[in-house]
């Protein structure tokens, strides 16, 4: 299990590094970037059009085929926007011959505005669709728990989009990249499902907290307190996880970008996973790898 404090650190570092990149990529000054090489002579307008077009077409397809249950687990606007963005970036990286090691900040920052729009769009759909979960019989102010849960769930689309574009862009062989990405997104969905099941549907934090407070203080708390505690715990944990995924992806891609240009391949997904480890966990893994390697060498020497 990853430590929440470590995930928070990863998220903070990555997000802080994004801010100056976003300012330089969105100030309409080609001295700071070469987005015109990727998206045409009016790149900011092109990215805006790509985002709006992905939202409109994706929403229309989703509404038109909403009888398909699988669409409940797929964000079509995010898929369309991510695919179009990845196609444009892959063309620039692998076919134009113009990419350099200094390109990563403005290339990656171009994806931030579409990601923010998708988060807002997802949040709006959830609110309008009645996904806000309120605690029956609880005071109105406890609705903050359901609101924070909805906001946390909306961040999932930004985390998924970030990983998807990174996986598709960081390999010259798009078929292998897509295969690896599919496995990662399935694992991602399973992780989210388990967290929802434990913290929201079953609720393990609230009852434990309520029992402890009641036994220690001798006070009987309101019936809605455990449910509110579960909602707040879920919101805090999932927000940290999603932001850590985004921050780790940014940092890992930044570090791997020169290798990508040199070799045409960079295992960014494994780099992202490794970043969530604490230094102690990394040292432990390194020791295990060395011990396994030593055992293998000893076995080969005997034979």
Secondary structure as UniProt FT lines:
FT   HELIX           4..25
FT   TURN            30..32
FT   HELIX           35..39
FT   TURN            41..42
FT   HELIX           43..64
FT   TURN            65..67
FT   HELIX           69..73
FT   HELIX           76..94
FT   TURN            101..102
FT   HELIX           104..109
FT   TURN            110..111
FT   HELIX           112..128
FT   TURN            129..130
FT   TURN            136..137
FT   HELIX           140..142
FT   HELIX           143..169
FT   HELIX           174..196
FT   HELIX           197..202
FT   HELIX           205..217
FT   TURN            223..224
FT   HELIX           225..263
FT   HELIX           268..275
FT   HELIX           279..302
//
